[in-house]
Amino acid sequence: MLDRPEWGERMLGEDPAVYARPRVVRLGASLRQGATVLLRGPHGSGMSTVAEQWADAATGPVLRLTSPGTVLPEHDAPSPQVVVLTVPTARRAEAEAIRNVRERWPQAVLLVVSPWGWPDGLDVLGLRPDTVITGRTVAFTAQEVAELAHSRGAPLDANECREVLVATAGQPPFVSGVLRAAERSGHFSEAAVRDGCDVAMSSLATSAFHGLMPWPIWEAGLLTASADGFSAQGLAVLWDLLAEDGAAVLHTLRLGGLILPQGDDLFGFPRGIRGAAARRLTTDIPEDRVVELQRQGCAALIERGHLADALALTARTPSLTTELVAEHWRSVADIPATRVRTWLRGMVHAGTDPRVLLAHVRAIVDATHHGYPGYVTDPDRELAAHLLDRVGDHPPELEAEIGPMLDVISGAMDRANGHHAEALQTHQALAEDLTLDPRDRVVAQLHTGLTAIGVGEGTTAEAVLRGARTGGLAQHDRRLSDLANELHALTVSASSDTAAWWRLMAESGPIQSSTWELPARAWRLSIALSRLDIDMVRRLMDRPWSPVLDDPIGVHLLDMQARVIAHSVLRTPRIALNHLAIIDASSRRDHLSDSQMQQLRSYRTEALLAAGEARRALDMIEEAHGTEPEHYYVEVYRARALMQLGQTDAAVRALTWARDADSARAGRHLVWIHVLLALAHEELGEDRSAHTCLEDALVLGAASGISLPFARQGLEAMTTLLARADELTVDQATRQYLTDLQTARDRLRGTAQTQPLTSQERKVVILLARDDSVRAMAAALHVSPNTIKTQLRNIYRKLGVRNRTEAVRAARSLGFVDDADKATTESGRSQWSAEQPG
């Protein structure tokens, strides 16, 4: 029996009790005779301790060996029941040691402890582990956290146990440290998480200083653990660069659950461990060495195209971050805006490179930036304006490099402030400038399209967005080309240009989602509506909705248009009216163009007609457009209102004008006009005319694949039309179209006009109207606060709202709160306006 070398010792200060949990003990007890077990965990993970505990439980002899340098006992020595073999690497010598032990004692349980994994070359010999134990295997579960905390006299509730796991990924040394910190302070808190993780990290550091862990691995661990996340490829580049056998160690960390998904395709350490590593970095590694390692890492990452990972690596060294951003400021727009803003938050002082300031501004207000949120707060917009002024004072030698993008973003700020004509003039001039950097020109084209959408110049928008799509592809910039494609498709979907519509239907495959969800979602909803894919419409309508109209407002309004029509089809127009009222109350009218004001009026008219409020709808039409025919879509809305009011003859006249108007030559719109004419003639008892118009609508609809017009007048009207259509003699294609319409009608029949609130949810809404807190509601209804929070989330989802104020307004408009329960919240209690459940 040989002594183990220092590497194999337990982490200094380690608590063996945290590994003696029943589940872990049972794993060891279940090992059969002759089993080969690989215990793979990073340094300090406790794998040596687990192996020791399993070996100590053996009833026969135990042999402890290490490799390289393993010397086996004489042949006359007793055969061991368990062999614990600690291997510091996974090379040929380790493979040879495993093979020798397995051949010498085939009946023994062989426990191979390694941070590197199974050595190469053994698989071809038929030697493979029967069982692999990783850090994830011995990590704590929530129940085990609760049991250990209780045994130490510091019990935690279920939420606190989950918090421990989130902070530590259940890694035993860190869980133990957090629970001991909570025990000392007498309660669980963020301070306990911080102190406990610091203690565990300190023990790891001590082991590294004593040589129990290779120092390059400790450096690499601190550098990568202290960052907010890396791509999988970026992590691989860093570990391969910074540590010998780094790829194997990285794989072990991932297998062990120490490196986890962080969202947005990023990976990193749990937050408690990440914080402890950041605090340890400045203690254990000299500053000049940190900078040296960061420079090495950045060079390797940028060479392989991982700029975001390079910036994540340097985030704690502002001087390096500034260098990187100034050199690669255009490419910074390909990194999620929230990350960029976090990295650049402190870089607003005098003397900051103008290119860094411009990158910061773009991360705040540029709709073409990766991860643009679609909403900018007033303080953020003020910050962007201040930084943009600073960028304007750039040195002359930077004019050629940053001047055009400065003008693009200045135009976007003009657009956001309601100066649409000036913005369009600026953006068009830049979009047509062939001397611009090609990528800057694509961005200018995208902004030209966004500005043109906002002022109702659809033809301009379509043309320039096609150019942006082509330019993006030429620059191999898939993100910008996808964004241009989404915006182009969305623009065409709302256009009256027949040729553009059919060209899009013929040429475009599935729309690839860029990093800005809104246009892609609005386009998908428009297509699902046009085809009456009711299941898809429902799914898309379940997505969160924002009542804020922010730059670029034109895109938000196109999304709102699709949502209003969807509410009409799904028979929930009152929710649409409530959303429009919220928009009306929150929007700055002086920032809206005439076209945008007209769009909002048309959306309200649509919702009013779907809600059966024809008189209010007609009043809005006549106030905005008078009584004389003006435009085909105005006459279509007018006719719908007149039909509801029983003035069918006048409706036919309006529809006939709309059908014959030059602006109505868009075939897809003619489907709708013929549907309405068929219903009007049916109402007048003019069967022959009704049949003719219905047949025209069916032929046009079948040719185009557009089904929406048949559902826009409500389920009863759709049923009437389909019943009459069964009497017609039609070709096979039109018959299939009718079958699809009947399927959509049946789907709509299964759609409740509103998702009903349960009796308990109605009680919660009444208490909301009284302005009760979550705890007060829980006490009044004799349930827990968590139950109230769940019910609030369900209410918000069913009513299509985001907060208390909107929920109360929607509940009242839908009749869920009667007059006796109307509380004093109608005037709006601003403190609740942004509150989420709880």
N, C-alpha and C positions, 0 to 999 in steps of 0.2 A: 504494500500500500504506500503510495507516494503522497507527499504534501503537495497541495495545489499551489501554483504560483500566485503572485499578488493579483494578477488580472482577474482570477477566478473568485476573489474574495467578495463577500457581500458589500453592497454600498455602505459606506461608513454611516453609522447612525440608523441603519435600517431596522424596522420593527418586524421581526419574523411573524408576529401574531397576525398581521394583515393578510398573510398567505395561508394561514391555517383555517380557512373557511371551509365549511362542510363540502361545498361543491368542488373546491380545489382538491381537498383530501380524497374525495370519492374518485376523482380522475386518476390519482395515483394508485388507489386501491384496486381499480378496475383493470390495471395493466396485466396482461397474461404473460406466462412464462415464455421467454425468448423474444419478447417484443422489443422493437427498436423505436425509441421516441426521440424526436428532435424538439428541444426547447429553445425556440428562436425568439430572442428579445434583445433590445438595445441595452447598452451598458446601463446598469442601475435599474433595470426593469424588474429585478427580483427573480429571474429565471434560475440563478444559482441557488437561491434560497428555497425555491419550490423543489428543485432537484434534491437538495439536502433533506428537506422534510419528507419527501417520498422515500428517500434512501433510509432515513432514520426509522421509518415505519416497517422496514423489512425485517423478517424473522431470521434471515440467514446472513452470511457474510456480505459486506459491502466493500467494493474496491473503488477508490477515487484516483483517477488518472488525469494527466494533461498531455497535450500535444502542442508543439513538437517536443521531441525528447522523451517520448513515452518509453519506459522500460517495463516490460511485463514481468510479473513474479515468476519464480521457478515453477516447473511443471508439477512438482510435488506439493505446491501450496493449495489450500482448500479452494474449490471452485466458488466464486462469488454468486450470490443470488441477484445482486444489483451491481452494475458498473456505471459510475458517473464519470463521463469523459468530457472534460472542458477543452474546447478548441478555440484559440484566439483568432484564427483566420479560417478560410475555406479553400486551402490550397492542397497541393499534392501530399505534403506530409500529414495533414489532418485526415485526408482520405485514406492514406495508408494505415494510420492509427485505427481508424474505425474498422477497416477491413480486418486487421490483425485481431482486434478485440472480438469482433463478431465470429471469426473462424475459431478462435481459442475457446470461447465460452458461448456456444450457440444457444444454450438454454437460459442464459442470464438475461435479465431485463437491462437493456443498454439505454442510458439516458445521456444524450449528446447535447451539451449546452453550448450554444454558439450565437453570436450576434450577426453572423454572416449568412447563415443558411446551410444547406446540405452541400458538401464539397463536390466539385465537378469530378466526373469519371466513375463515380460509384454506381450510377444508374445502369451503365453498360454491363456491370458485373452482377446486376440483379439485386444490389443493395439499396433499398429505399426505406425511409422511415415508415413504420406502420401508423404512427400518429405524429402530428405536428402541433405543438403547443406554442401559441404566440402570445404577445402581450394582450391582445384582444380576448384571448381565452381566459386569462387570469384577472382581467379587469373587473372592477366592482360592478354589480348591478345595483339598481336603486334600492332593492330590498336589502342587499348586503350592506349598503351604506347606512340604511336605517338601523339595522341590527348592530353594527359596530358602534354607531353613535349612541345607541341606547345602552350598550354595554359599558360605555365610557361616561355615562351619566349626563350626556348632552343630547337628548333626543331631538330629531329633526322631523318636520312634517314632510309630506310627499313632494311639495314644491321645492323645499329646501334640498331634499335629496337629489332631485333633478338638477338643481342649480350646481350642486357639487359635481355631478357627472358632466355637465356642460363645461365647467371650468377646468376639469382635470381629465376628461375622457375615461374616468374610472381607473386611472393608473394608480396602483397601490401606494407608492411612496407619497404621491401628491394628495390622494384621498386621506391618508393617515395624517399628513401634515395639516390639512384643512380642519379635520375633526379635532385634532389636538388644540389648534388655535381657537376653535369654537368652544372647546371645553374650558380653556383658560379664561376666555372672555365671558363665558356664561351664556352666550347666545351666538347663533349663526349670523354672519354679516359678510359684506364685501371685504371688510377688513380682515375677517378670518380667512377668506379665500386668498387674499393677497399675502398675509403673513404665513399661512400654511404652505402655499406654493413657493414662497421665498425660502422657507426652511428646507423643503425637499430639494430645491435647486441648489441651495448651499451645500447640502450633502453630496450632490452630484459633482459640484465644483471641487469639493475636497477630494473626492475620489479621483477626479482628473488631475489635480495637483500632485497626488501621490502616485501617479502613473498607472492607476487601475483602469484608465480609459485613455486611448491615444489622444494626444493633445489636438492634432488637426481635426479630429472628430468633434471635440468640444468646441473648437472655434467655429466649425461649420454649423454645428447645432445652435449655438448662440446667435450667429448671424441670421440664419434662416428662421429660427423660432421667434425672433424679436420683430419680424416684419408682419404686415397685415395679410399676407398671402401671396402665393406664386402660382403660376400655371404649372401643370405637371411637367411640361417640357423644361420650363425654367428651373424647377427644382433639380431635375436630372442634370442639367448643365452645371449648376452650382456645386452639387455634391461630387460630381465627377471631377471638377476642377479643384475643390478645396481639400478633399480627403482621399487618401489611398483606400481603394475598395469602397469608395463613397456610394457607388450605385447599389452595392449589396446592403450597406447600412441604411440607405434611403428606403429600399424595399422592406427592410425589417421594420423601420419606423412606421411605414404605411400598413404593413400586416398587423402590427401591434396596436393600431388605432391611435397612435400619437400624431400622425398627420392625417387630417380629415378634410372633407370638402367644406369650403367656407362660403359657397355660393358664387355665381358668376364664373364657374369653371376655375375657381381658385382653390388652392389647398394650403393648409397651414396647421399650426399647433393649436390646441384648445386655448381659450382666452386666458385662463389662469396661468398656464405654463408660458404662454406668449408674453404676458406681462412680467413674469418673474425672469424670463430670459432677457428681456429688454433692460431690466434693472441690473442684471448680472453682467451684461455686456460691457458696460463702462467700468465695472470693477475688475473684471478678469483679464481684459485685453486692452493694452495701451491704445490710446487714440490713434497714434500714427499707424499702428498695426491694423486697426479697424479700417482706416482709410485705404491702406494698402490692399487689404483683402477685398474691400468694396470695389476699388478700381479694377482689380483683376477680374472680379465677378462681372462687373458692368461690361468690360471689354468682351468677355466671352458671350454674355447674353445678347449684346447688341449685334455682335457678329452673326449670331443665329436668329436675329429678328425678334428678340424678346425685350423691347424697350420698356414695357410696363413692369416686367420683372426687375429690370435694372433700376427703375425708379423706386420700386418697393424696397429694394436692397439698400438704397441710399437715403431713404426717407428720414432717417435720424441724423443725416449729415447734410444740412442745408446747402453748404457750398458745392457739394457734388451734385445735388439735385438741380441747383441753378445751372451748373455747367451742362448737364444732360438736357434740360428743357430748352436752354438757349440754342443748343446745337440741333435739337430734333423737334422744334416747336410745332412744325406741321404735323408730325406723326403723333404728337401727344393727343391730338383730337381723336385718335383711334382707341384711346384708353377710356374706360368708363368715367364720366364726368365727376361722379362723387369721389372717386379715388384721386383724381387730379386735384380737385379742390382741397381735399384733405392734405395732400402733399404740399400744395402751394399756399396754404392758408396764411402762414406767417411771412410770406415773401411779398409784402406790399410796401416796404419801407423805401425811402429815398435811395437811389442808386441801384435799385433792382433792374436787371436787364430788361429793356422794353419787350423783348421776345418772350420773356417769362411772363410779364404782365399781360401780353396779348393772349398767350396760352391760357392764362387764368380767366380772362374775360370770356374766351370762347367756351370754357368749361361751364360758365354761368349762363350765357344767353344764346349760344349758337345752336340752333335746331339741328344742324348737321353733325354735331359732336356725338361721339359714341355715348350712349346712355343719357341723352338729353331727357330730362324728366317731364317736359311739357308744361312746367309751371315754374315761374321765378318770383320769389317774394319781393316785396318793395325794398327791404334793406339790401337784398342781393342785387337788385337792379341798380340801386344807388351806388353800391360798391363797384359794379361793372362800369357805370358811367364815370366814376372817379378814376378807375384804372385806365379806362379808354382815353381820358384826357391826358393822363401821364404818358401813355403810349404815343399820343400825338406829338409829344415833345422829343421824339426819338432823334438821334444823331442823323445827319444827312446820309452818312454812309450806309445806314440801314433802310433807307427809303425804298430802294428797289426790291429789297427782300420782304419787308413787312407792310409797305404802303398799301398795296392792293387789298390784302386781307383786312387791314385797318378800315379801309373804305367799305368792304363787305359787311363787317360787323357794325360799323356806324350806320349803314343803311338798315340793318336789322333792328338797331335801337330806334331809328326813326319810325320804322314800321310798328314796333311795339308801342310807341308813343302816339300813334294815330296819324303820322305823316306819311300816308301811303303813296301819294303821288311822287314825293321826293325819293322815297325808298325805291320805288319801281324805276325811276330814272337812273338812280345810282347803280342799281343792280343790273339793269339792262346794258348800261355802258360797259360794265366790267365783264359781263357774260360774253360780249361781242369782241372783247380785246384779245386778239390772238397772241399778244406778246406776254401775257401772264404765264406764270408757272402753271403747267397743265393741271395740277391738282387744285391750285387756287381757282382756276377757271371753272372747274367742276363745282366747287363750293359756291362760286358766284352764280352759276347757272341754277343750282338748287335753290338758292335764296331768291333768284329772279322768279322761279316757279312759285315759290311760297308767297311772294309778294303779289304776283299776278292772280293767284287763287283768291287772295284776300280782297281784291278789288273787282272780282268778277270777270277777269279777262282770261277765260278758260282756254281759248285758242292759243294765246301767248304762252300760257302755262304748259299746255300739252307739248308745244314745239320745243321749248327750252328744256323741259324735263326729258324729252327724248334725247336731246343733245347731251344732257348730263349723264344719262344712262350709258350712252356710247362712250363719252369721255372717261367715265369711271372704269368701264371695261378695258379701254385702251391703256389706262394707268394700272391695270391689274388690281384695282381697288374694289373688291367685291362689296364692301360695306356701303360705299357711296353709290355704286351702281344699283344695288338692291334698294336703297332708299329712294333713288330717282325712279326706279321701276314702280315702287309702291305708290309714290306720290302721283306719278303719271296715271297709273291704273285708277286711283281714287278720283283724280280729276276727270278722267274720261267717263267714269261711272255716273258722274253728276252732270255730264255734258249733254247738250242737244245735238251734237255733231254725230250724225249717223255713221259717216265713214270712219271716224275715230273709234266709235264703239265697236263696229264690226271688225276693224283691224285689230283692236285689242283682243277681242274674243278669239280671233283666228290665230294670232301670233303668240300671245303670252301663255306660258305654262303656269304651274302653280307659283303664286307670289312668294318669294323667299323673304322671310321676316328679317328686317335689318334690326339694329339695336334700338330703334324708336318704335315702340309697339303700336302707338295710336294709328298711324296711317294704314298699317297692315291689317289691324283689327277692323277698322272702318271699311276697308275694301272687302275683306272676307264677309262682313255682315251685309254689305250691299249685294254681293253675289249670292249669298245664301237667301236673301230676301227675293231677289229677282227670280230665283229658281224655286222659291217656296220650300226650301230645305228647313222645315220647322224645327227639327231636332238641333241643327247647327245654329239656327237663330237663337234658340233658347240657351244653348251653351255660351254663345258669344254675349248674350245679354246678361248672363250671370257674372260677367267680369266686373270688377270695381269701376265705378263711374265718378268722374270729377266734375263738379259744377263750375269750375273756374275756366273762363275763357282767357287764355294767355297766348302770347306770341308763339307760333304763327296762328292767329285766330281762325284763319280760313280753314285749316286742317281740323281744328276742334269743331267748327261748324259743320263740316262735311260728316264728321263722326256723329254729331248731334242729329243731323238730318236722317241718317240711317237708323239711329236709335228711336227717333220719333215715329218713323214709319213702322219699325218693328213693334213698338208699343201699340200702334193702331191695329196691326195684324193680329197681335196676341191679345187684343181686347183689354189692354191696360192703359188707355189714353190718359186717364187721370194722373198716372205716375208721370207721363210725359209732360203734362201741364204743370205738375208740381216742380219737375226739373227745370222747365223753362222759367217758372216764377223765381226759382233760386238763381238762375243765371241772370235774369233781369235785375234782381236785387243786388247782385254782386259785381256786375259788369260796369266798366267805365265807358259810358256811351260816347264820350268824346274821343275814345280810341278806336271806335268802330267806323268802318267805311260805310258809305251809302249802301253798297252791295251787301255788306254784312248785316246791316239793319233790316234790309229787305228779306234776307234769308231767315232771320229770326221771326219776322212777321209770318212768313210762309210756313214755318214749322209750327207756330202757334195756331195758324189757321187749320193745318192738317190735324193737330191734336183736338181742336175744338170740333171739327167735323166728325172725327172718330168717336168723340164723346157725345155726339148728338146735339151739340150746341150750335145749330146752323145759323140762328139769328145773329149771335155774336160773331161767328165767322164771316157772314155776309157783311156785317157792319165794318169789320176790319178790312175786307176786300175793297169795299166802296170808299172807305176813308183813304186808303192808300192809292187806289187806282181809278176811282170814279166808277161811272156806270156804263161807259162806252167800252167796247172791246179794245184790248190793248196788246195782249200777248197770249199765246195759246195756253200756257200753264195757268195764267190768271183766270182765263175763261173756263178751264177745267175745274178749278176750285169753285168758281162762281156757280157752275152748273151743279156741282155736288151739293152746295148749300141750297140752291133753288129746289132741287129734287127732294131734299129733306123737308123743305117748307111747303111742299105740295105744288110748287110752280113749275110743273114738268114741261109745259110748252116753252117757257122761257129758257129752261135748262137745255132743251133740244136746240134752240136757236144758238145758245152760247157754244154748245158742243159742235154744231155744224160749222160755226165760224172758226173754232179751234182746229177742226179737221181740215178745213180748206186754207187756213193761214199758211203762208210760206214757211213760217218758223216751226210748223208742226210736221215738216217732212221727215222728221226722225222716226223711222218705222217702229222702233221700240215704244215710242210714246203713243203712236196710233193704236196700239193694242188697247191701251187704257181708254182712249177716246171711244173706240168701238164698243168696249165693254159697257161704258156708261150710256152710250146711245142705245144699246140693246136693252138695258134696264129701263131707260126712259120710255122707249117705244112699248115695252111690255106694260109699263104703268098706264100708258095711254090706250092700251088695247090694240095697238097696231102690230099684229102678229107678224105680218110679212116683213115689215121693216125691222122688227126685233130679230127675226130669223136671219135676215141679211147681215145685220150688224154683228150678230153673234158669230155667224160663220166667218166674217172677215176677221174678227178678233181671234178666233181659234186658228185660222190659217196663219195669220201673222205671228201669233204666240208660238205655234208649233215650229214655224220656221226659225224663230229667234231663240227658242228655249226659255222665253220670259213668261213666268207664271204669275208674278206679283199682282198685276192689275185685277185679276179675278178675285183676289182676297181683300182689296183695299176698301171695298164698300161694306165689308162685314160678312159674317158667316151666313146669315140668312140670304143675302143677295147672292153670295157664291153658290149656295145650294139651289136657288132658283135658276141660275144660269146653267148649272150642270144638269139639272133635270130637263131643261129645254134642249140642251146640247145632245142629250140621248135620242132626241127625235130626229136629229140631222143625219144625213148620209155623208160620211166623211171618209177620207182615205186612211190607210193604215197608220201613217205617221201622226195624223191628227187624232186618231183613236187612242194611240199610246199616250199622246199629250193629255187627252181627257182622263185617261186612267191615272196619270201622275197627278193631275189636278184633284181627282177624287181622293187619292191617298193623302194629299196635303190637307184637303178639307177634313178628312177623318182625324188627322193629327191635330188640327185646330180645334175640333170638337172636344178633344181631350185636354185642351188648355183652359184652365180656369181663368175667368176675367181678371181676377187678382189672386195671388196665392193667399188663401185664407189664413188669418191669424187664429191661433188657438185661443180658447177662452182665457187661459193663463197669460198668453201674450197680449191680449186685449187689456187685461188688468195692468200689465206692466206699462203699456202705452198710456193708460189713464194716469198712472203714477208719474210717468215721464212728463205729461202735460202739467202736472202739479209741481214739477221741478224737484222731485225727491231724489236723494242720492242713492247710489247702489245699495249701501248698507240699510238705508231707510226702507227702500223697496223690499229688500230681503226680509227685514223684520216684519213689515206689513203683510207679506205673503207667506211668512213662516218657511222660508227656504234659505239656502246659503247664498252669500254674495256671488260665488262662482256660478251658481245656477242662474242668477239674474244676468250675469255677464253673457252666458251662453244664449239666454233668451233674447237679450239685446242684439247680439250678432244675428240671430235668426230673423228678428224684426227688421233690422237694417237691410238684410238680404232680400226679404220678401217685398219690402216697400221700395227697394232700389235707392236707398239713401246711405249716408255715411256717418251721421251724427244725430244727436238728440233733437236739435232744432228742426232739421229736415224731416226726421221721423214724425214729430208732432204735427208739422205742417201737412205731410202726406197723409197721416192717419185721419186728420180732420177732413181733408178734401175727399177721402174715400169713405167717410162716415163711420170710422172706427172709434172716434171720440165724439160724444154728443155734447150738446150745449151745456149740460149740467156739469160736464167735466172739463170745460175749457178753462184752463188756468191762465195765469198772467204771463205766459211765455210768448204770446203772439208778437209782442213788440220786439222779441228777440233778446235773449240773455247771452251776451257775447261770450261769457266765460264758458258756455257749453259748446260754442260753435265748432270747436275742433276736437271735442272729446270723443274718444272711441270707447267701446264697451269697457267699463271699469275705470 
